[in-house]
Amino acid sequence: MALVWNGRDWSRTGSETECSSSDASQYEGWADRAILESLGCPPPIPMLHSHAKVTAKAVIAYVLSVPAMRRTRAHDLALSLSRNAPSIHIWVQKQLRAGRKSHTIKTALTLALNPTRTATWACRETGARVGHQQPILGLAYNVRMHPFTRAEVEDACDMLEGYQPYRAPERYQCGTDVATLEAAVAMIVFNTSPRCFGAPRYRYIVK
C-alpha cells in the first residue's frame, strides 16, 4: 500500500497484503506525476521523505507559474529566499539571523502545515499581528519549497514555542541616585573630565 496524491489529498493505493517492489515503484511514479501536474493546488507538506522532494518541486512550479505582473509580495519573498536549507532547523536559524521574530516564523510554519487555511487564521492561532500576512505567506511558501516532512516542520514549531532570543548581559549600568545625576550635570555644565561618580560632591567650584 502506498500514499498517492490524487490532486486534492493524500490517499492510499494498493493492497495491504500484496504489494511487490515493482508495484511500489509504480505507485511512487504515479504519485510523483500527480504531484507535479497539480499546479492549481500543490500538495501540502508530506508525511514521507519519499514524497518530500517532488512536493517541493511542485510548490516551486506553482509559484513560478504565477505571471510576474500578478505575483504578490508573498510570491516575490518566497522566490527571493534561498531554497537549499539542508534541514528545517537550519531554515529557522536563517530566518532568525535575518531579523525575523520567532512568532512570525512560527505562524509561517503553522500556515505551511495548513495550506488550505488563510494567513488570518494562522495569525489567530499563534497570536501574531494580522498586518504581517504577506511576510508570513512568503515564508510559508518558501518552507514548502524545501524537501521537509510534516513531522520535521511540527518539531520546529514546538522548538519555537519556548524560544528566547539570546541577549548579551549589560556590561555597565549607570546609577540613577541623586549624587550620580548631579555629578553628571556638573560635568556637562563645566565641561569637566569624568570622575568617580561615587566620590563626595564638591562643595565649592575651584576656578
Biotite code that builds the C-alpha atoms (Angstrom):
import biotite.structure as struc

atoms = struc.array([
    struc.Atom([0.000, 0.000, 0.000], chain_id="A", res_id=1, res_name="MET", atom_name="CA", element="C"),
    struc.Atom([1.349, 3.436, -0.971], chain_id="A", res_id=2, res_name="ALA", atom_name="CA", element="C"),
    struc.Atom([0.378, 7.054, -0.410], chain_id="A", res_id=3, res_name="LEU", atom_name="CA", element="C"),
    struc.Atom([-0.582, 8.778, -3.673], chain_id="A", res_id=4, res_name="VAL", atom_name="CA", element="C"),
    struc.Atom([-1.546, 12.418, -4.236], chain_id="A", res_id=5, res_name="TRP", atom_name="CA", element="C"),
    struc.Atom([-4.845, 12.475, -6.136], chain_id="A", res_id=6, res_name="ASN", atom_name="CA", element="C"),
    struc.Atom([-4.892, 16.225, -6.760], chain_id="A", res_id=7, res_name="GLY", atom_name="CA", element="C"),
    struc.Atom([-6.819, 17.059, -3.609], chain_id="A", res_id=8, res_name="ARG", atom_name="CA", element="C"),
    struc.Atom([-5.467, 14.861, -0.814], chain_id="A", res_id=9, res_name="ASP", atom_name="CA", element="C"),
    struc.Atom([-3.106, 12.004, 0.001], chain_id="A", res_id=10, res_name="TRP", atom_name="CA", element="C"),
    struc.Atom([-4.815, 8.631, -0.462], chain_id="A", res_id=11, res_name="SER", atom_name="CA", element="C"),
    struc.Atom([-3.684, 5.046, -0.013], chain_id="A", res_id=12, res_name="ARG", atom_name="CA", element="C"),
    struc.Atom([-3.485, 2.882, -3.117], chain_id="A", res_id=13, res_name="THR", atom_name="CA", element="C"),
    struc.Atom([-2.941, -0.842, -3.438], chain_id="A", res_id=14, res_name="GLY", atom_name="CA", element="C"),
    struc.Atom([-3.431, -3.866, -1.209], chain_id="A", res_id=15, res_name="SER", atom_name="CA", element="C"),
    struc.Atom([-2.185, -4.175, 2.340], chain_id="A", res_id=16, res_name="GLU", atom_name="CA", element="C"),
    struc.Atom([-1.335, -7.876, 1.847], chain_id="A", res_id=17, res_name="THR", atom_name="CA", element="C"),
    struc.Atom([0.014, -7.959, -1.702], chain_id="A", res_id=18, res_name="GLU", atom_name="CA", element="C"),
    struc.Atom([2.470, -5.313, -2.767], chain_id="A", res_id=19, res_name="CYS", atom_name="CA", element="C"),
    struc.Atom([5.587, -6.215, -4.750], chain_id="A", res_id=20, res_name="SER", atom_name="CA", element="C"),
    struc.Atom([8.578, -3.938, -5.215], chain_id="A", res_id=21, res_name="SER", atom_name="CA", element="C"),
    struc.Atom([7.557, -3.258, -8.826], chain_id="A", res_id=22, res_name="SER", atom_name="CA", element="C"),
    struc.Atom([4.055, -2.276, -7.689], chain_id="A", res_id=23, res_name="ASP", atom_name="CA", element="C"),
    struc.Atom([5.514, 0.040, -5.061], chain_id="A", res_id=24, res_name="ALA", atom_name="CA", element="C"),
    struc.Atom([7.758, 1.774, -7.594], chain_id="A", res_id=25, res_name="SER", atom_name="CA", element="C"),
    struc.Atom([4.805, 2.083, -9.980], chain_id="A", res_id=26, res_name="GLN", atom_name="CA", element="C"),
    struc.Atom([2.704, 3.731, -7.286], chain_id="A", res_id=27, res_name="TYR", atom_name="CA", element="C"),
    struc.Atom([5.575, 6.081, -6.489], chain_id="A", res_id=28, res_name="GLU", atom_name="CA", element="C"),
    struc.Atom([5.764, 7.040, -10.166], chain_id="A", res_id=29, res_name="GLY", atom_name="CA", element="C"),
    struc.Atom([2.039, 7.771, -10.246], chain_id="A", res_id=30, res_name="TRP", atom_name="CA", element="C"),
    struc.Atom([2.374, 9.842, -7.079], chain_id="A", res_id=31, res_name="ALA", atom_name="CA", element="C"),
    struc.Atom([5.270, 11.878, -8.490], chain_id="A", res_id=32, res_name="ASP", atom_name="CA", element="C"),
    struc.Atom([3.384, 12.559, -11.719], chain_id="A", res_id=33, res_name="ARG", atom_name="CA", element="C"),
    struc.Atom([0.200, 13.539, -9.886], chain_id="A", res_id=34, res_name="ALA", atom_name="CA", element="C"),
    struc.Atom([2.122, 15.880, -7.593], chain_id="A", res_id=35, res_name="ILE", atom_name="CA", element="C"),
    struc.Atom([3.967, 17.650, -10.402], chain_id="A", res_id=36, res_name="LEU", atom_name="CA", element="C"),
    struc.Atom([0.811, 18.014, -12.508], chain_id="A", res_id=37, res_name="GLU", atom_name="CA", element="C"),
    struc.Atom([-1.225, 19.565, -9.679], chain_id="A", res_id=38, res_name="SER", atom_name="CA", element="C"),
    struc.Atom([-0.162, 23.156, -10.384], chain_id="A", res_id=39, res_name="LEU", atom_name="CA", element="C"),
    struc.Atom([-3.577, 24.533, -9.456], chain_id="A", res_id=40, res_name="GLY", atom_name="CA", element="C"),
    struc.Atom([-3.360, 23.063, -5.979], chain_id="A", res_id=41, res_name="CYS", atom_name="CA", element="C"),
    struc.Atom([0.115, 21.941, -4.896], chain_id="A", res_id=42, res_name="PRO", atom_name="CA", element="C"),
    struc.Atom([0.056, 19.260, -2.203], chain_id="A", res_id=43, res_name="PRO", atom_name="CA", element="C"),
    struc.Atom([0.711, 20.063, 1.446], chain_id="A", res_id=44, res_name="PRO", atom_name="CA", element="C"),
    struc.Atom([3.905, 19.111, 3.243], chain_id="A", res_id=45, res_name="ILE", atom_name="CA", element="C"),
    struc.Atom([4.086, 15.295, 3.003], chain_id="A", res_id=46, res_name="PRO", atom_name="CA", element="C"),
    struc.Atom([4.478, 12.788, 5.778], chain_id="A", res_id=47, res_name="MET", atom_name="CA", element="C"),
    struc.Atom([7.027, 10.641, 3.917], chain_id="A", res_id=48, res_name="LEU", atom_name="CA", element="C"),
    struc.Atom([10.564, 11.555, 2.858], chain_id="A", res_id=49, res_name="HIS", atom_name="CA", element="C"),
    struc.Atom([9.949, 9.801, -0.451], chain_id="A", res_id=50, res_name="SER", atom_name="CA", element="C"),
    struc.Atom([7.406, 12.486, -1.384], chain_id="A", res_id=51, res_name="HIS", atom_name="CA", element="C"),
    struc.Atom([9.304, 15.473, 0.014], chain_id="A", res_id=52, res_name="ALA", atom_name="CA", element="C"),
    struc.Atom([11.463, 16.394, -2.988], chain_id="A", res_id=53, res_name="LYS", atom_name="CA", element="C"),
    struc.Atom([8.755, 16.138, -5.612], chain_id="A", res_id=54, res_name="VAL", atom_name="CA", element="C"),
    struc.Atom([6.322, 18.052, -3.396], chain_id="A", res_id=55, res_name="THR", atom_name="CA", element="C"),
    struc.Atom([8.851, 20.869, -3.008], chain_id="A", res_id=56, res_name="ALA", atom_name="CA", element="C"),
    struc.Atom([9.295, 20.956, -6.792], chain_id="A", res_id=57, res_name="LYS", atom_name="CA", element="C"),
    struc.Atom([5.518, 21.191, -7.245], chain_id="A", res_id=58, res_name="ALA", atom_name="CA", element="C"),
    struc.Atom([5.288, 24.194, -4.915], chain_id="A", res_id=59, res_name="VAL", atom_name="CA", element="C"),
    struc.Atom([8.166, 25.925, -6.725], chain_id="A", res_id=60, res_name="ILE", atom_name="CA", element="C"),
    struc.Atom([6.494, 25.256, -10.076], chain_id="A", res_id=61, res_name="ALA", atom_name="CA", element="C"),
    struc.Atom([3.201, 26.609, -8.736], chain_id="A", res_id=62, res_name="TYR", atom_name="CA", element="C"),
    struc.Atom([4.711, 29.910, -7.587], chain_id="A", res_id=63, res_name="VAL", atom_name="CA", element="C"),
    struc.Atom([6.720, 30.281, -10.803], chain_id="A", res_id=64, res_name="LEU", atom_name="CA", element="C"),
    struc.Atom([3.554, 29.664, -12.833], chain_id="A", res_id=65, res_name="SER", atom_name="CA", element="C"),
    struc.Atom([2.022, 32.871, -11.460], chain_id="A", res_id=66, res_name="VAL", atom_name="CA", element="C"),
    struc.Atom([2.605, 35.639, -14.062], chain_id="A", res_id=67, res_name="PRO", atom_name="CA", element="C"),
    struc.Atom([5.124, 38.232, -12.919], chain_id="A", res_id=68, res_name="ALA", atom_name="CA", element="C"),
    struc.Atom([2.533, 41.019, -13.105], chain_id="A", res_id=69, res_name="MET", atom_name="CA", element="C"),
    struc.Atom([0.189, 39.090, -10.820], chain_id="A", res_id=70, res_name="ARG", atom_name="CA", element="C"),
    struc.Atom([2.687, 37.982, -8.216], chain_id="A", res_id=71, res_name="ARG", atom_name="CA", element="C"),
    struc.Atom([2.182, 39.303, -4.720], chain_id="A", res_id=72, res_name="THR", atom_name="CA", element="C"),
    struc.Atom([4.841, 40.372, -2.244], chain_id="A", res_id=73, res_name="ARG", atom_name="CA", element="C"),
    struc.Atom([4.495, 36.921, -0.700], chain_id="A", res_id=74, res_name="ALA", atom_name="CA", element="C"),
    struc.Atom([5.389, 35.245, -4.016], chain_id="A", res_id=75, res_name="HIS", atom_name="CA", element="C"),
    struc.Atom([8.370, 37.554, -4.521], chain_id="A", res_id=76, res_name="ASP", atom_name="CA", element="C"),
    struc.Atom([9.612, 36.945, -0.980], chain_id="A", res_id=77, res_name="LEU", atom_name="CA", element="C"),
    struc.Atom([9.319, 33.175, -1.341], chain_id="A", res_id=78, res_name="ALA", atom_name="CA", element="C"),
    struc.Atom([11.325, 33.209, -4.568], chain_id="A", res_id=79, res_name="LEU", atom_name="CA", element="C"),
    struc.Atom([13.943, 35.644, -3.257], chain_id="A", res_id=80, res_name="SER", atom_name="CA", element="C"),
    struc.Atom([14.848, 33.470, -0.271], chain_id="A", res_id=81, res_name="LEU", atom_name="CA", element="C"),
    struc.Atom([17.218, 30.531, -0.624], chain_id="A", res_id=82, res_name="SER", atom_name="CA", element="C"),
    struc.Atom([15.710, 27.101, -1.156], chain_id="A", res_id=83, res_name="ARG", atom_name="CA", element="C"),
    struc.Atom([18.684, 24.955, -0.158], chain_id="A", res_id=84, res_name="ASN", atom_name="CA", element="C"),
    struc.Atom([18.454, 24.665, 3.633], chain_id="A", res_id=85, res_name="ALA", atom_name="CA", element="C"),
    struc.Atom([19.519, 21.090, 4.497], chain_id="A", res_id=86, res_name="PRO", atom_name="CA", element="C"),
    struc.Atom([17.170, 20.890, 7.493], chain_id="A", res_id=87, res_name="SER", atom_name="CA", element="C"),
    struc.Atom([14.182, 22.706, 8.934], chain_id="A", res_id=88, res_name="ILE", atom_name="CA", element="C"),
    struc.Atom([16.206, 23.789, 11.968], chain_id="A", res_id=89, res_name="HIS", atom_name="CA", element="C"),
    struc.Atom([18.832, 25.460, 9.770], chain_id="A", res_id=90, res_name="ILE", atom_name="CA", element="C"),
    struc.Atom([15.996, 27.141, 7.847], chain_id="A", res_id=91, res_name="TRP", atom_name="CA", element="C"),
    struc.Atom([14.607, 28.519, 11.117], chain_id="A", res_id=92, res_name="VAL", atom_name="CA", element="C"),
    struc.Atom([18.045, 29.741, 12.210], chain_id="A", res_id=93, res_name="GLN", atom_name="CA", element="C"),
    struc.Atom([18.472, 31.549, 8.882], chain_id="A", res_id=94, res_name="LYS", atom_name="CA", element="C"),
    struc.Atom([15.195, 33.402, 9.399], chain_id="A", res_id=95, res_name="GLN", atom_name="CA", element="C"),
    struc.Atom([16.130, 34.336, 12.957], chain_id="A", res_id=96, res_name="LEU", atom_name="CA", element="C"),
    struc.Atom([19.509, 35.666, 11.818], chain_id="A", res_id=97, res_name="ARG", atom_name="CA", element="C"),
    struc.Atom([17.688, 37.692, 9.157], chain_id="A", res_id=98, res_name="ALA", atom_name="CA", element="C"),
    struc.Atom([15.910, 39.542, 11.963], chain_id="A", res_id=99, res_name="GLY", atom_name="CA", element="C"),
    struc.Atom([12.534, 37.833, 11.784], chain_id="A", res_id=100, res_name="ARG", atom_name="CA", element="C"),
    struc.Atom([10.648, 37.340, 15.030], chain_id="A", res_id=101, res_name="LYS", atom_name="CA", element="C"),
    struc.Atom([10.118, 33.840, 16.386], chain_id="A", res_id=102, res_name="SER", atom_name="CA", element="C"),
    struc.Atom([6.324, 34.260, 16.452], chain_id="A", res_id=103, res_name="HIS", atom_name="CA", element="C"),
    struc.Atom([6.363, 35.322, 12.776], chain_id="A", res_id=104, res_name="THR", atom_name="CA", element="C"),
    struc.Atom([8.306, 32.185, 11.841], chain_id="A", res_id=105, res_name="ILE", atom_name="CA", element="C"),
    struc.Atom([6.035, 30.001, 13.956], chain_id="A", res_id=106, res_name="LYS", atom_name="CA", element="C"),
    struc.Atom([2.967, 31.485, 12.248], chain_id="A", res_id=107, res_name="THR", atom_name="CA", element="C"),
    struc.Atom([4.503, 30.810, 8.826], chain_id="A", res_id=108, res_name="ALA", atom_name="CA", element="C"),
    struc.Atom([5.188, 27.186, 9.772], chain_id="A", res_id=109, res_name="LEU", atom_name="CA", element="C"),
    struc.Atom([1.625, 26.846, 11.059], chain_id="A", res_id=110, res_name="THR", atom_name="CA", element="C"),
    struc.Atom([0.294, 28.126, 7.737], chain_id="A", res_id=111, res_name="LEU", atom_name="CA", element="C"),
    struc.Atom([2.654, 25.844, 5.793], chain_id="A", res_id=112, res_name="ALA", atom_name="CA", element="C"),
    struc.Atom([1.230, 22.862, 7.684], chain_id="A", res_id=113, res_name="LEU", atom_name="CA", element="C"),
    struc.Atom([-2.315, 24.039, 6.880], chain_id="A", res_id=114, res_name="ASN", atom_name="CA", element="C"),
    struc.Atom([-2.113, 25.489, 3.335], chain_id="A", res_id=115, res_name="PRO", atom_name="CA", element="C"),
    struc.Atom([-5.889, 25.438, 2.831], chain_id="A", res_id=116, res_name="THR", atom_name="CA", element="C"),
    struc.Atom([-6.269, 27.911, 5.698], chain_id="A", res_id=117, res_name="ARG", atom_name="CA", element="C"),
    struc.Atom([-5.747, 31.659, 5.466], chain_id="A", res_id=118, res_name="THR", atom_name="CA", element="C"),
    struc.Atom([-2.941, 33.759, 6.890], chain_id="A", res_id=119, res_name="ALA", atom_name="CA", element="C"),
    struc.Atom([-5.511, 35.448, 9.133], chain_id="A", res_id=120, res_name="THR", atom_name="CA", element="C"),
    struc.Atom([-6.371, 32.070, 10.639], chain_id="A", res_id=121, res_name="TRP", atom_name="CA", element="C"),
    struc.Atom([-2.693, 31.286, 11.236], chain_id="A", res_id=122, res_name="ALA", atom_name="CA", element="C"),
    struc.Atom([-2.177, 34.664, 12.938], chain_id="A", res_id=123, res_name="CYS", atom_name="CA", element="C"),
    struc.Atom([-5.078, 33.979, 15.268], chain_id="A", res_id=124, res_name="ARG", atom_name="CA", element="C"),
    struc.Atom([-3.701, 30.541, 16.079], chain_id="A", res_id=125, res_name="GLU", atom_name="CA", element="C"),
    struc.Atom([-0.339, 31.908, 17.175], chain_id="A", res_id=126, res_name="THR", atom_name="CA", element="C"),
    struc.Atom([-1.303, 35.400, 18.312], chain_id="A", res_id=127, res_name="GLY", atom_name="CA", element="C"),
    struc.Atom([0.737, 37.152, 15.615], chain_id="A", res_id=128, res_name="ALA", atom_name="CA", element="C"),
    struc.Atom([-0.235, 40.522, 14.154], chain_id="A", res_id=129, res_name="ARG", atom_name="CA", element="C"),
    struc.Atom([-2.683, 40.203, 11.278], chain_id="A", res_id=130, res_name="VAL", atom_name="CA", element="C"),
    struc.Atom([-0.918, 43.047, 9.459], chain_id="A", res_id=131, res_name="GLY", atom_name="CA", element="C"),
    struc.Atom([2.106, 40.800, 8.800], chain_id="A", res_id=132, res_name="HIS", atom_name="CA", element="C"),
    struc.Atom([0.240, 38.480, 6.426], chain_id="A", res_id=133, res_name="GLN", atom_name="CA", element="C"),
    struc.Atom([2.414, 38.968, 3.326], chain_id="A", res_id=134, res_name="GLN", atom_name="CA", element="C"),
    struc.Atom([5.729, 38.062, 5.029], chain_id="A", res_id=135, res_name="PRO", atom_name="CA", element="C"),
    struc.Atom([4.020, 35.109, 6.709], chain_id="A", res_id=136, res_name="ILE", atom_name="CA", element="C"),
    struc.Atom([2.633, 33.889, 3.378], chain_id="A", res_id=137, res_name="LEU", atom_name="CA", element="C"),
    struc.Atom([6.037, 34.291, 1.742], chain_id="A", res_id=138, res_name="GLY", atom_name="CA", element="C"),
    struc.Atom([7.807, 32.324, 4.461], chain_id="A", res_id=139, res_name="LEU", atom_name="CA", element="C"),
    struc.Atom([5.124, 29.627, 4.319], chain_id="A", res_id=140, res_name="ALA", atom_name="CA", element="C"),
    struc.Atom([5.628, 29.245, 0.562], chain_id="A", res_id=141, res_name="TYR", atom_name="CA", element="C"),
    struc.Atom([9.396, 29.161, 0.970], chain_id="A", res_id=142, res_name="ASN", atom_name="CA", element="C"),
    struc.Atom([9.435, 26.460, 3.637], chain_id="A", res_id=143, res_name="VAL", atom_name="CA", element="C"),
    struc.Atom([7.170, 24.351, 1.407], chain_id="A", res_id=144, res_name="ARG", atom_name="CA", element="C"),
    struc.Atom([9.767, 24.728, -1.348], chain_id="A", res_id=145, res_name="MET", atom_name="CA", element="C"),
    struc.Atom([12.119, 22.606, 0.769], chain_id="A", res_id=146, res_name="HIS", atom_name="CA", element="C"),
    struc.Atom([12.015, 18.779, 0.968], chain_id="A", res_id=147, res_name="PRO", atom_name="CA", element="C"),
    struc.Atom([10.855, 18.708, 4.588], chain_id="A", res_id=148, res_name="PHE", atom_name="CA", element="C"),
    struc.Atom([8.342, 16.308, 6.099], chain_id="A", res_id=149, res_name="THR", atom_name="CA", element="C"),
    struc.Atom([5.363, 17.195, 8.224], chain_id="A", res_id=150, res_name="ARG", atom_name="CA", element="C"),
    struc.Atom([6.942, 15.758, 11.370], chain_id="A", res_id=151, res_name="ALA", atom_name="CA", element="C"),
    struc.Atom([10.063, 17.902, 10.880], chain_id="A", res_id=152, res_name="GLU", atom_name="CA", element="C"),
    struc.Atom([8.062, 21.115, 10.493], chain_id="A", res_id=153, res_name="VAL", atom_name="CA", element="C"),
    struc.Atom([5.901, 20.267, 13.500], chain_id="A", res_id=154, res_name="GLU", atom_name="CA", element="C"),
    struc.Atom([9.071, 19.699, 15.527], chain_id="A", res_id=155, res_name="ASP", atom_name="CA", element="C"),
    struc.Atom([10.330, 23.154, 14.504], chain_id="A", res_id=156, res_name="ALA", atom_name="CA", element="C"),
    struc.Atom([7.022, 24.670, 15.654], chain_id="A", res_id=157, res_name="CYS", atom_name="CA", element="C"),
    struc.Atom([7.448, 23.027, 19.044], chain_id="A", res_id=158, res_name="ASP", atom_name="CA", element="C"),
    struc.Atom([11.012, 24.325, 19.246], chain_id="A", res_id=159, res_name="MET", atom_name="CA", element="C"),
    struc.Atom([9.822, 27.898, 18.659], chain_id="A", res_id=160, res_name="LEU", atom_name="CA", element="C"),
    struc.Atom([7.184, 27.586, 21.376], chain_id="A", res_id=161, res_name="GLU", atom_name="CA", element="C"),
    struc.Atom([9.666, 28.419, 24.115], chain_id="A", res_id=162, res_name="GLY", atom_name="CA", element="C"),
    struc.Atom([12.279, 30.235, 22.059], chain_id="A", res_id=163, res_name="TYR", atom_name="CA", element="C"),
    struc.Atom([14.028, 33.067, 23.877], chain_id="A", res_id=164, res_name="GLN", atom_name="CA", element="C"),
    struc.Atom([16.462, 35.214, 21.880], chain_id="A", res_id=165, res_name="PRO", atom_name="CA", element="C"),
    struc.Atom([19.947, 35.492, 23.348], chain_id="A", res_id=166, res_name="TYR", atom_name="CA", element="C"),
    struc.Atom([20.704, 38.849, 24.919], chain_id="A", res_id=167, res_name="ARG", atom_name="CA", element="C"),
    struc.Atom([24.232, 39.796, 25.940], chain_id="A", res_id=168, res_name="ALA", atom_name="CA", element="C"),
    struc.Atom([24.425, 40.845, 29.605], chain_id="A", res_id=169, res_name="PRO", atom_name="CA", element="C"),
    struc.Atom([24.794, 44.546, 30.234], chain_id="A", res_id=170, res_name="GLU", atom_name="CA", element="C"),
    struc.Atom([28.424, 45.360, 30.918], chain_id="A", res_id=171, res_name="ARG", atom_name="CA", element="C"),
    struc.Atom([27.736, 48.565, 32.784], chain_id="A", res_id=172, res_name="TYR", atom_name="CA", element="C"),
    struc.Atom([24.669, 50.250, 34.159], chain_id="A", res_id=173, res_name="GLN", atom_name="CA", element="C"),
    struc.Atom([24.869, 53.832, 35.325], chain_id="A", res_id=174, res_name="CYS", atom_name="CA", element="C"),
    struc.Atom([23.360, 54.616, 38.693], chain_id="A", res_id=175, res_name="GLY", atom_name="CA", element="C"),
    struc.Atom([20.362, 56.919, 38.991], chain_id="A", res_id=176, res_name="THR", atom_name="CA", element="C"),
    struc.Atom([20.869, 58.200, 42.531], chain_id="A", res_id=177, res_name="ASP", atom_name="CA", element="C"),
    struc.Atom([20.932, 61.946, 43.256], chain_id="A", res_id=178, res_name="VAL", atom_name="CA", element="C"),
    struc.Atom([24.707, 62.167, 43.657], chain_id="A", res_id=179, res_name="ALA", atom_name="CA", element="C"),
    struc.Atom([25.342, 60.464, 40.339], chain_id="A", res_id=180, res_name="THR", atom_name="CA", element="C"),
    struc.Atom([22.872, 62.631, 38.436], chain_id="A", res_id=181, res_name="LEU", atom_name="CA", element="C"),
    struc.Atom([24.210, 65.859, 39.967], chain_id="A", res_id=182, res_name="GLU", atom_name="CA", element="C"),
    struc.Atom([27.768, 64.870, 39.107], chain_id="A", res_id=183, res_name="ALA", atom_name="CA", element="C"),
    struc.Atom([26.723, 64.165, 35.515], chain_id="A", res_id=184, res_name="ALA", atom_name="CA", element="C"),
    struc.Atom([25.053, 67.575, 35.247], chain_id="A", res_id=185, res_name="VAL", atom_name="CA", element="C"),
    struc.Atom([28.154, 69.284, 36.643], chain_id="A", res_id=186, res_name="ALA", atom_name="CA", element="C"),
    struc.Atom([30.357, 67.525, 34.112], chain_id="A", res_id=187, res_name="MET", atom_name="CA", element="C"),
    struc.Atom([28.169, 68.719, 31.264], chain_id="A", res_id=188, res_name="ILE", atom_name="CA", element="C"),
    struc.Atom([27.874, 72.321, 32.531], chain_id="A", res_id=189, res_name="VAL", atom_name="CA", element="C"),
    struc.Atom([31.558, 72.824, 33.336], chain_id="A", res_id=190, res_name="PHE", atom_name="CA", element="C"),
    struc.Atom([32.912, 70.531, 30.598], chain_id="A", res_id=191, res_name="ASN", atom_name="CA", element="C"),
    struc.Atom([34.999, 68.582, 33.086], chain_id="A", res_id=192, res_name="THR", atom_name="CA", element="C"),
    struc.Atom([36.634, 65.206, 32.656], chain_id="A", res_id=193, res_name="SER", atom_name="CA", element="C"),
    struc.Atom([34.881, 62.122, 34.086], chain_id="A", res_id=194, res_name="PRO", atom_name="CA", element="C"),
    struc.Atom([35.394, 61.373, 37.759], chain_id="A", res_id=195, res_name="ARG", atom_name="CA", element="C"),
    struc.Atom([34.250, 58.584, 40.012], chain_id="A", res_id=196, res_name="CYS", atom_name="CA", element="C"),
    struc.Atom([30.509, 59.049, 40.486], chain_id="A", res_id=197, res_name="PHE", atom_name="CA", element="C"),
    struc.Atom([30.711, 57.568, 43.951], chain_id="A", res_id=198, res_name="GLY", atom_name="CA", element="C"),
    struc.Atom([33.034, 60.318, 45.239], chain_id="A", res_id=199, res_name="ALA", atom_name="CA", element="C"),
    struc.Atom([31.695, 63.006, 47.620], chain_id="A", res_id=200, res_name="PRO", atom_name="CA", element="C"),
    struc.Atom([30.231, 66.072, 45.936], chain_id="A", res_id=201, res_name="ARG", atom_name="CA", element="C"),
    struc.Atom([32.367, 69.194, 45.747], chain_id="A", res_id=202, res_name="TYR", atom_name="CA", element="C"),
    struc.Atom([31.108, 71.976, 47.968], chain_id="A", res_id=203, res_name="ARG", atom_name="CA", element="C"),
    struc.Atom([32.989, 74.663, 46.073], chain_id="A", res_id=204, res_name="TYR", atom_name="CA", element="C"),
    struc.Atom([33.958, 75.169, 42.471], chain_id="A", res_id=205, res_name="ILE", atom_name="CA", element="C"),
    struc.Atom([37.668, 75.894, 42.120], chain_id="A", res_id=206, res_name="VAL", atom_name="CA", element="C"),
    struc.Atom([38.405, 78.459, 39.420], chain_id="A", res_id=207, res_name="LYS", atom_name="CA", element="C"),
])
